[in-house]
Amino acid sequence: MKIKTGDKVKVISGKEKGKTGKVIQVIVHAEKGRTFVIVEGLNIIKRHLKTRRAGEKGQILELAGPMDISNVMLVDPKSNKSTRVGYKHEGKTKKRLAKVNGELLD
């Protein structure tokens, strides 16, 4: 995976374009053949909850919704610029590489 949980990403298309945030979760949807990410504080959706018992109030929850992984780009932690991600093989391990400056991410 080029984008992992905990990475800082920048949204490059859609209603949240230009905003940055931390990846909370990466979802691989096998049936659709697509991958989605949930970014902290972005793509906010509202969910309405009914009351469970008498005397309680209903709630409106604001949650971060999923967005397609193609709509986000990784932000290099050192230069703070958005970058593409490549791979470099070191022995038997595969490390992620930032294309903007050629430095390892992991």
PEBEL-V681821 format. One line per field, one symbol per residue. psi: psi as a letter, one per 40 degrees, with the letter a starting at -180 (. if undefined). burial: I if it has 16 or more other C-alpha atoms within 10 Angstrom, else O. A space follows every 50 residues. Layout:
# PEBEL-V681821
psi->???
burial->???
This chain:
# PEBEL-V681821
psi->hdhiheihihheiadeheiiihhdihhhhddefihiihhheifhihhhhi idiheiiiihhhihiiiideeihihhddefiiiihaihhhbeihiihhdd eeiid.
burial->OOIOOOIIIIIIOOOOOOOIIIIIIIOOOOOOOOIIIIIIIIIIOOOOOO OOOOOOOOOOOOOIIIIOIOIIIIIIOOOOOIIOIOOOOOOOOOOIIIOO OOOOOO
